[in-house]
Amino acid sequence: MEDYISIRTRKYVGKGTLSFDDSVTMECDFEFMFRNDGKSKFEVVLYITNDNCSKILDLLHGERVYYASFEGNDTKNGKIKIDNMAIDGGNIDGSTVGSPSLDKYKIRDDLLRKILSVNRAEQHITSFRNLVFTSRLRFLLMSQAIIDYESCQDSDILTSVSALSNFQFGPTSDDSNAILPNIETFEVNIDDIQITFERNSEYDKLISQCIYNRNPDVTSTAIIDIKKSNIDRPVELLNKICMLLSFSNGNWIIPIYTDNLKNGRIIRTIFYNNKIYRFNNPRHLIDPRTAPYTQLVDFLSRSYSKYDNLIDDFRIHKVIEYYISGQVNSIRQEKFAIGYIALEVLCNVVPLYAKRKGDKIKPKSIEETYVKLKKLFEEMKFELEENQIQEITDKVAYKKVTIKDAQRYLLKDLSLPIDDNLISELYDIRNKLYHGVDYNSNYQELSEGIIKLFDLLDRIILSIFGLKGISYCSKVANYKNRTL
C-alpha cells in the first residue's frame, strides 16, 4: 500500500462537461494534476464554436458567475466528479484556431468575460463563421474531487487508505540525544471502527526533508476496513481525528486523499480540498515514546468521544485551530497573539456555559470597586453603612464578565489552580501587543509569556476533554512529563 502514497503526483486527463449554471454547459478537455504537497491544479480547454457562443453571451449579459461544476471521464474510464470549483483568475488565456492572422491574446475581465469579451465574440462571430475559439482555464477546488473506477455492492468490504500530511511518529531522540526505538504502526478504536496508522515506506527520509525545508508531504497513512454502504464514514472520522492529532502533535496534520480498495484494486479515489500547511518540527504534547503509543491512543479514544459535544459547549474546533496556528507560527508576537485568541474563544462562551449549568459569573470588578470605594470613604471620613457602599458600588461598577473573569470561572470549574498573577501577566502582554508595543529589543518577557500561555491552554483543553490523570509534556517544565 505504500506505493499509492509514495507517488508525489497523480495526473488524470480526459473529456467532460463543464457547467457554469443550469443553463450553460460546455464540452471540454481536462487535465487534473494532484500533488501530495497541495500544489494541485485542475485545467480545462474549452472549444468555443458558433453553436455554443450564444450560451456564453447570454451568460455574460446576466449576473457574474464565479463557480462551476464538472463531470467527465479520464482515459482509464474513471468517472470524475467535482461539485464546486472557482476560476483561478490569474491563470486564464485564450487563442483562436483556424486563422493564423489572429494572434494569441490574454483575456482580462471578470470570469466568463475573461474567456471571451462580448464585443470581440460578436466581431468574430460576424467575421469568422468557421473559427473555433479555445480558452484554457485553471480552477481551484472548492469541494472534493471524486474518481470512481468500479462499482460494488453495499455489502462489500473495502479498505480505505488515507494519506496524511506532516504526522511525525514521535521524536527520533530524547533530550539527551539518545536514539529512540522506531514505532512503525499503532491502532486506535473509534466508534467500533479500528484505524491503523502506518508510517510511509520512506518515512525517515521524508521527515528529514520536512524538518530541513518545512515543505509538507505525506508521511503516513490511516487504514480502515469498512463496508461500501459506509464509504463516507472515514472522511468524517478522519477530519476529527486529524484535528486531535494536530493538537497532540504540535503540527497541522491533514488528510490529503483517500483510496478505496477492493481486493487490492482502487475502485474510488477522493481528493480533498483541504488546505495543506507547512511542516512544523513539533514538540509533542502527548508523549508518544511509551510504546505501543498507549498515551496517544488513550488521548484519541477519550477525546474523540467528547469532541462533538465540546464543539457545542466551547467551539473546541476553533480553539484548536487557533492553538495550532499559534504553535506553528515562527514570529513571537504573532504566536502569542494567535494563542491568546484561542483563549478568548474559550472565554467568550464561558458565560453561556455557566448559565446552562445554573451558575452566574460575578465579575471581580464589582468586588474591586467595593473595596476601593470603602477605602476612599474611610480616608474622607464619610461614615456609610455597608449596604450604602454596596448600593453605590452596584451603580458605578463595571458589571460585564471580562476575559479574566471567564478564565477564573473556567479554571475553578475544571478544578485547575487559579493563579491571578498569571492571568494578569498574560492579559497585560496581550494588551501591549494589541496596542503596538515593540518586543523586538526585549523579548524575554514575551518568550516566557508564550510558554506560560500555551501551557495554560494545554491544561485547560485536556481538562475540558475530561483527561484528568493523563500524562502530558509540560511546556513550563521544559517538556518533561507531568500528570494532569
Secondary structure, 3 states (H helix, E strand, C coil): CHHHHHCCEEEEEEEEEEECCCCCEEEEEEEEEEECCCCCEEEEEEEECHHHHHHHHHHHCCCCCCEEEEEEEECCCCEEEEEEEEEEEEEEEEEEECCCCCCCECCCCCCHHHHCCHHHHHHHHHHCCCCEEEEEEEEEECCCEEEECCCCCCCCEEEEEEEEECCCCCCCECCCCCECCCCCEEEEEECCEEEEEEECCCHHHHHHHHHHHCCCCEEEEEEEEEEHHHCCHHHHHHHHHHHHHHHHHCCCCEEEEEEEEECCEEEEEEECCCCCCCCCCCCCCCCCCCCCCHHHHHHHHHHHHHHHHHHHHHCHHHHHHHHHHHHHCCCHHHHHHHHHHHHHHHHHHHHHHHHHCCCCCCCHHHHHHHHHHHHHHHHCCCCCCHHHHHHHHHHHCCCCCCHHHHHHHHHHHCCCCCCHHHHHHHHHHHHHHHCCCCCCCCCHHHHHHHHHHHHHHHHHHHHHCCCCCCEEEECCCCCEEEEC
